Amino acid sequence: MIAGGAGPLVTAQLALQARPATLALRPGQPPTSIWELAAVSHIGDVRLRRGDRCEVVFRNDLPVPLAPVWYGLSGGAPADPLRGRAPAPPAAVETSIISIPNAGTLLADFRLFEDGLKQPARPLPIIAAETGPVAVDRDEVLLIEEWRLQPDSTAVPPGQDPKDAKPLYTINGQTSFELSALAGQRLRLRIINGSQRSVLAIKLENHEVNVMALDGQPAEPFPARNGALVLAPGARADAFVDTATSAAFLLHDGKEARKVGQLTVSGTLERRVPLLPPQPLPANDLPEKLDLKGALRFDVALGAADAGWIRPASFSTASTAAFRAKAGRTVVLALKNAAPATTVFHLHGQPFRLLDKLDDGWKPYWLDTLAIEPGQTQRIAFAATSPGRWLIESVATDWAAPRLVRWYGVE
């Protein structure tokens, strides 16, 4: 089927395949069986461009109904599978038309279908490039993933009890990732927390890491505290790093720090003109101001069974909406986490601002994903600019915790 109707000509094509795969996660042990979303039309990273109208051909070669769900694709997103478009059955091929309204780091994933997954599944990073050049020498994707491995090297899917399984982390599918560069190069690192349950901190030793974008939206550039980026599951950060010397990539999962990769620097890039400080990335036409005084305000209790949350397999838009808003209004949500574990919230449809504690301003960046600590309330604000019915997600940072969804309406 083709979604999107008549409109401008297609300017890009993307062939996606849901398929079985393996990863070598333990030396001397059999490869671990997994499932993955792969771009069979691309060699290397998937790179589209802001303004593209992309024809996406999806083939499901797995034994359960599935569909890719795009994270970071605001406004012009295709119909979410849970909002009316049924997932593709096994062996089916479906075609859709997707508009790419914004530049940024996106993620396509199966996480909404966890209830039916027999293996843990790898997401697919997707780059929506700016229409003009960005002053960097290299543009690299670093996809961090978390696995729970049993002694026989089989992997436990998220949402199930891991029992005696041990955590293991990879970058771009490698347990010992290496990135080679010349000294003096400016790298754009698109760092993605592709784990399903863990808030992770990633640090490049002995380098200043300048944050340029979060969750696919440009930010006012700022240095990461102590060179470390803290990302919730599904969150993305674009960072500029000027290479100086070889250094380790360290990952902290809240329990311990471990080396997961290496930046190897050799030689020097000779420049005629010295590097200038990083300049902000081109804006994505988001509103400069939000009307907090005239905002619609709603309380959202995360993950509470009596608050309407339900597992995706049982979801229907016939259920009660979490809230409704008129198009063009500012919406403020008070996200309350009464659970004993940190809970991750994701908003589909539009990015949001994280409000200051006094509710009189916001942080200088946009997000679509937020981790909220036990017993805490965080307030977010967004402009309801994309009409439709959109999903919100809630999942506790516990491997066995279920992923839960609700919906909200912009009318």
LOTOR-929413 format. One record per residue (C-alpha): residue in one letter; x, y, z. Coordinates in steps of 0.001 Angstrom, whole numbers, plus 500000, padded with zeros to 6 digits. Layout:
  aa      xx      yy      zz
   A       X       Y       Z
...
This chain:
  aa      xx      yy      zz
   M  500000  500000  500000
   I  501108  503597  499449
   A  500482  506223  502108
   G  500804  509929  501572
   G  498620  510563  498528
   A  499412  512895  495685
   G  502111  515462  496187
   P  505620  516448  495112
   L  507733  513931  493257
   V  509708  511346  495198
   T  513289  512566  495684
   A  514761  509611  497608
   Q  514242  505877  497992
   L  514861  503590  500943
   A  514460  499800  501040
   L  514103  498376  504555
   Q  514092  494731  505603
   A  513194  493110  508912
   R  515344  489990  509030
   P  517261  487520  511218
   A  520915  488283  511905
   T  523776  487345  514226
   L  526380  489257  516231
   A  529703  487956  517533
   L  529405  489194  521116
   R  531704  486749  522944
   P  535081  485567  521651
   G  535189  481813  521215
   Q  531418  481507  521655
   P  528759  480912  518973
   P  527316  484062  517383
   T  524235  485441  519086
   S  520981  485270  517113
   I  519145  488580  516888
   W  516647  490345  514635
   E  517405  493609  512865
   L  515961  496400  510765
   A  518365  496772  507837
   A  518590  499231  504948
   V  519247  496959  501983
   S  519295  499935  499613
   H  522283  501580  501273
   I  525899  500663  501850
   G  526939  502236  505134
   D  524852  504850  506903
   V  521389  505771  505655
   R  521590  509405  504596
   L  518559  511327  503446
   R  518186  515103  503217
   R  515883  517650  504762
   G  513035  518286  502336
   D  513169  514822  500772
   R  510007  512981  499889
   C  511139  509414  500354
   E  509597  506222  499000
   V  510099  503549  501676
   V  509736  499898  500675
   F  509543  497645  503737
   R  509806  493857  503577
   N  509029  491764  506661
   D  511113  488584  506629
   L  510424  487794  510283
   P  507698  485451  511580
   V  505637  488114  513381
   P  503744  491235  512166
   L  506035  494275  512254
   A  506460  497804  510961
   P  509258  500326  511406
   V  508437  503177  513781
   W  510359  506407  513199
   Y  511688  508414  516148
   G  512514  512067  515584
   L  510365  512426  512469
   S  507991  515151  513635
   G  504971  516541  511882
   G  505191  514813  508523
   A  505522  511322  509973
   P  503776  508398  508275
   A  500794  506749  509943
   D  502007  504988  513069
   P  501178  501268  512982
   L  499314  501548  516273
   R  497246  504521  515090
   G  495328  502788  512330
   R  497797  501261  509905
   A  498206  497558  510630
   P  501760  496192  510837
   A  503007  494173  507873
   P  502431  490413  508214
   P  505299  487949  507638
   A  506602  487901  504042
   A  504668  491059  503157
   V  506103  494026  501248
   E  504627  497471  501835
   T  505413  500857  500311
   S  504869  504241  501917
   I  505812  507834  501205
   I  507550  509700  504018
   S  508377  513403  504091
   I  511571  514547  505819
   P  510702  518036  507129
   N  513699  518459  509449
   A  517401  517733  509448
   G  518659  515620  512340
   T  519589  512204  513682
   L  516609  509832  513472
   L  516011  506252  514567
   A  513772  503569  513068
   D  512900  500729  515427
   F  510601  497825  516300
   R  510352  498655  520005
   L  506572  499095  519893
   F  506279  495407  518967
   E  508274  494024  521912
   D  505391  491780  523002
   G  505866  489634  519887
   L  509647  489680  519458
   K  511384  486320  519879
   Q  514848  487896  519704
   P  516216  491313  520696
   A  516099  493617  517694
   R  518596  496192  516445
   P  517302  499659  515470
   L  518414  501537  512363
   P  519984  505017  512576
   I  518885  507374  509819
   I  520589  510677  509038
   A  518520  513537  507664
   A  521236  515883  506432
   E  521081  519669  506350
   T  520500  521219  502936
   G  523780  523147  503185
   P  527296  522152  504282
   V  528227  521808  507962
   A  531798  522709  508970
   V  533056  519264  510008
   D  535645  516918  508527
   R  533865  513675  509370
   D  530296  512659  510213
   E  530089  509391  512168
   V  527241  507421  513748
   L  527880  505714  517116
   L  524989  503380  517949
   I  525265  502140  521538
   E  523344  498954  522286
   E  522728  496880  525394
   W  522376  493095  525380
   R  521456  490618  528093
   L  523368  487409  527383
   Q  522875  484019  528983
   P  525869  481697  529564
   D  525239  479960  526206
   S  525423  483375  524413
   T  521699  483494  523650
   A  520158  486933  524173
   V  517072  487765  526235
   P  514648  490189  524526
   P  513662  493305  526496
   G  510431  493009  528432
   Q  511340  489514  529666
   D  512962  488435  532921
   P  516739  488296  532229
   K  517337  485865  535164
   D  521062  484957  535065
   A  521817  486943  531901
   K  524677  489457  532054
   P  524699  492916  530467
   L  526989  493570  527525
   Y  527369  496756  525477
   T  528388  497390  521878
   I  529051  500381  519642
   N  527992  499794  516036
   G  527649  496091  516846
   Q  531230  495782  518109
   T  532305  494957  521661
   S  535587  496802  521039
   F  534825  499716  518723
   E  537652  501701  517121
   L  537438  505049  515342
   S  540558  506263  513519
   A  541216  509935  512833
   L  543906  512517  512180
   A  544842  514981  514878
   G  543078  518289  514330
   Q  540027  516831  512612
   R  536607  518029  513650
   L  534277  515047  514067
   R  530517  515162  514162
   L  529572  512205  516346
   R  525910  511191  516143
   I  525653  509267  519413
   I  522532  507147  519854
   N  521459  505263  522954
   G  519967  502290  521133
   S  519483  500338  524362
   Q  515930  499460  525329
   R  515962  500087  529093
   S  519167  501747  530394
   V  520111  505389  530812
   L  523744  505498  529711
   A  526588  507995  529968
   I  529207  507965  527194
   K  532492  509838  527578
   L  535476  510433  525313
   E  538482  510906  527568
   N  540720  513986  527305
   H  538508  515813  524784
   E  535996  518628  524948
   V  532666  517381  523638
   N  530426  520164  522308
   V  526734  519277  522133
   M  525178  520629  518928
   A  521831  518824  518766
   L  519631  516609  520932
   D  516975  514170  519711
   G  517421  515394  516155
   Q  516900  519106  516887
   P  519648  521779  516882
   A  520604  523195  520285
   E  522503  526231  521438
   P  526010  524658  521506
   F  527264  523792  524980
   P  530093  521628  526356
   A  529126  518276  527844
   R  529839  518227  531561
   N  533173  516462  532109
   G  533019  515399  528473
   A  530185  512930  529190
   L  526788  512697  527500
   V  523907  511158  529471
   L  521245  509681  527193
   A  517940  507969  527892
   P  517004  504890  525832
   G  516235  506044  522294
   A  517777  509495  522820
   R  520262  510950  520347
   A  522982  513613  520617
   D  525065  515249  517896
   A  528431  516353  519280
   F  531452  518059  517726
   V  534877  516863  518844
   D  538219  518316  517728
   T  540612  515377  517833
   A  543827  515802  519787
   T  545146  512463  520983
   S  544154  508826  521182
   A  541535  508275  523881
   A  539088  505727  525234
   F  535322  505763  524915
   L  533966  505013  528394
   L  530410  503891  529078
   H  528704  504146  532460
   D  525427  502318  533068
   G  524850  503704  536568
   K  526739  500836  538188
   E  530206  500878  536691
   A  532299  502466  533951
   R  533730  500274  531220
   K  535784  500865  528106
   V  533691  500180  525008
   G  535836  501733  522293
   Q  538883  503687  521271
   L  539604  506850  519303
   T  542953  506217  517616
   V  544659  509404  516436
   S  547673  509318  514125
   G  549105  511965  511830
   T  547904  515557  511658
   L  545454  517346  509411
   E  547166  520433  508015
   R  544862  523439  507710
   R  545345  526722  505922
   V  542810  528403  508208
   P  542436  527506  511921
   L  539181  525989  513116
   L  536634  528450  514465
   P  534505  527638  517526
   P  531508  525463  516603
   Q  528622  527468  515182
   P  524973  526485  515754
   L  523463  524060  513276
   P  520785  525440  510928
   A  517430  525788  512670
   N  514557  523415  511942
   D  511841  526099  511973
   L  510633  525343  515489
   P  508968  528185  517416
   E  511336  530579  519152
   K  508903  531161  522013
   L  506173  529179  523742
   D  503161  530814  525377
   L  503453  529330  528858
   K  500958  531758  530398
   G  498205  530711  528012
   A  499190  527053  527865
   L  496875  524093  528293
   R  498111  522109  531300
   F  497741  518399  531988
   D  499060  515961  534579
   V  500372  512655  533214
   A  501155  509856  535682
   L  503751  507657  534015
   G  503123  503950  533777
   A  500203  503869  536209
   A  497762  501091  535278
   D  494814  503129  536503
   A  495877  506058  534320
   G  495090  504362  531015
   W  498509  502974  530074
   I  498403  499714  528133
   R  500816  497370  526369
   P  501144  498078  522624
   A  499685  494692  521648
   S  496375  495713  523270
   F  496374  499361  522210
   S  493454  501008  520434
   T  492669  504647  519741
   A  489172  503806  521004
   S  490747  504080  524463
   T  490585  507324  526398
   A  493035  510000  525281
   A  495697  511119  527747
   F  494790  514687  526736
   R  493510  516704  523783
   A  494636  520080  522518
   K  493612  522499  519814
   A  496142  522932  517017
   G  498312  525970  517615
   R  498100  525884  521411
   T  501034  525477  523774
   V  500728  522378  525946
   V  502457  521884  529308
   L  502646  518368  530735
   A  503521  517574  534338
   L  505108  514118  534072
   K  504916  512349  537418
   N  506937  509209  538115
   A  505627  507466  541214
   A  507460  504234  540358
   P  510496  503023  542345
   A  512639  503050  539170
   T  513631  505759  536708
   T  511022  505867  533944
   V  511542  506969  530343
   F  508918  509078  528559
   H  508745  509528  524781
   L  506476  511959  522938
   H  505590  511246  519305
   G  504532  513965  516897
   Q  506325  517062  518161
   P  509500  517872  520106
   F  509286  519517  523515
   R  511159  521878  525792
   L  512195  520832  529304
   L  510948  523557  531632
   D  512915  525050  534497
   K  511840  524125  538008
   L  510009  527423  538482
   D  508129  526944  535199
   D  509347  530349  534007
   G  511667  529284  531200
   W  513178  526289  529442
   K  516454  524611  528663
   P  518118  525765  525405
   Y  517364  522568  523487
   W  514494  520405  522251
   L  513861  516764  523188
   D  511494  513940  522356
   T  512696  511562  525103
   L  513158  512175  528824
   A  514221  510007  531792
   I  512461  510908  535057
   E  513847  509715  538384
   P  511731  507919  541015
   G  509324  510200  542851
   Q  510100  513163  540590
   T  507904  515388  538455
   Q  509269  517055  535310
   R  507398  519631  533269
   I  507667  519869  529515
   A  506105  522217  526959
   F  505463  521910  523246
   A  503603  523667  520463
   A  500748  521484  519198
   T  501478  522112  515534
   S  500883  518626  514079
   P  497197  517616  513972
   G  496358  513975  514496
   R  496422  511243  517086
   W  499892  510677  518466
   L  501436  508134  520804
   I  503200  508658  524096
   E  505388  505915  525583
   S  506411  505026  529129
   V  508860  502318  530192
   A  510717  501745  533459
   T  514478  501230  533368
   D  514175  497579  534286
   W  514898  494939  531638
   A  511710  493007  532462
   A  509456  496090  532579
   P  506746  496283  529901
   R  506639  499087  527394
   L  503380  501019  527755
   V  501554  503440  525476
   R  498709  505945  525426
   W  497641  508506  522835
   Y  496871  512207  522703
   G  495010  514282  520154
   V  495813  517539  518373
   E  492609  518788  516736
